Amino acid sequence: MKRGPQQRENKLLSKKGLLETIQKSFRTLKNNGKHKDRKISPFDCLMSATAMFNLKSPSLLAFDQATKEEPLCQNLKNLYGVEHVPCDTYMREMLDEVDPQALRQSYLAIFNKLQRGNFLEQFKFFGGYLLACDGTGVFESEKVHCKNCCEKRHRDGRITYYHQLLAGAIVKPDVAQVIPLCPEPIYKHDGADKNDCEINAANRFLDNLKCEHPRIQATCTFDALFANAPFINRLRERKLDYIIVAKSGNNPSLFEWISGIKLREIQLDVNGNLYKFRYINGIPLNNTKDAPEVNFFECEATEVDGKRTLVKKFSWITSHKITDSKIHTLMLGGRAKWKIENETFNTLKNQGYQFEHNFGHGKKYLHTIFALLMVLSFLIDQVQEASDGLFRAALQKVKTRRALWEKIKIFFYGFLIESWDHLFKAIVFGYKHTKIELNTS
């Protein structure tokens, strides 16, 4: 069987290689508390949950029922390293005790692997990386809750309990895939009386980023909620660049300032699309004494989309000095913020990952652990899609991600699989069909 280079497995960044990377991280976690003497380890529970999200199981119950059959149990052992498959109840109890911070190492290990393999070079933006950040809800209920839930109290006396995540992903305007970093949970921390919020979570997220990657150069993109002096000053302290959405309602002083001065104007025609820019460097964000100086630019884009012509208006503040030659790239960077919503959150919610399904809430950290493992599975899929020729060939064969997930699930639940390489080859090149043989023993 001859295969072109585009149909070969990338050994370093293959499914097998990426799973081995997180396995090393998960093996460092030890049993504790009431599970101390059990033979099923945190590793088995974490890898089983990872497999559940890799296989896009619709629920923990469905996954638990499928593990009663021999093929899935054997494949979990062969391809995920799971020695003892936990039942759904035990998995919930075990993972509820795992500190979400313990999963950071698995994300970091994959990131380091991507750096060593020069995978991240394709994401370079102004000499560093473009990091799109935003918050999203992952749970909401008026009945189910835990001690870490944030609370929204309604005027009629009702209480809504919820969890959120502040997620960040390395993106590039012309690259389809995104590379999520470890999300920051938004929930009540031990001893806290007030709800956590996106701003606090973003500060923790960026502190972790600089701690784990002290030399990283990044341009962070945020929505207008973050266009305030304290947050921008913190970005400057961390030596991080930014492109942040600016709106008159959030920054009235800024827009009042630019209304009275003349801005540099430039017009560009790019592939039949017309962009009219106005910009100025070095103006105060507001009238307070600690107001940082920012660079402001706005864009009116007239773009052709099929038979339609769309006119859109945008405005941003940035730490990058704006020039005629840079402004189009800055605009693309600012608009790439939507990749955290479209290519990340929407994919997790609508492309088989079941991001908004409650796989289990628990009393401590279960829901957050499930959310972090789901994003970790998404990260593995995105790396494969961007780098592994065999994976891409399988995706091209079946046309859509959903069809690929279903194909993988059929193989996983019904056949004994020797390796990931064999699984993807079977999808790409075909396999021998066998008849059903009844077990009469």
GIJONOR-V934769 format. One record per run of one state. SS is the DSSP state (@ for helix, = for strand, . for the rest). FROM is the first residue (numbers start at 0). TO is the last residue. If there is no record, write none. Layout:
BEGIN
SS FROM TO
SS FROM TO
END
This chain:
BEGIN
. 0 3
@ 4 6
. 7 13
@ 14 25
. 26 31
@ 32 34
. 35 40
@ 41 53
. 54 58
@ 59 65
. 66 68
@ 69 79
. 80 86
@ 87 94
. 95 98
@ 99 115
. 116 117
@ 118 122
= 123 124
. 125 126
= 127 140
. 141 148
= 149 152
. 153 157
= 158 170
. 171 177
= 178 179
. 180 182
= 183 185
. 186 196
@ 197 211
. 212 216
= 217 221
. 222 222
@ 223 225
. 226 227
@ 228 236
. 237 239
= 240 244
. 245 250
@ 251 258
. 259 262
= 263 269
. 270 271
= 272 283
. 284 291
= 292 304
. 305 306
= 307 317
. 318 325
@ 326 349
. 350 364
@ 365 386
. 387 387
@ 388 397
. 398 399
@ 400 413
. 414 418
@ 419 428
. 429 440
END
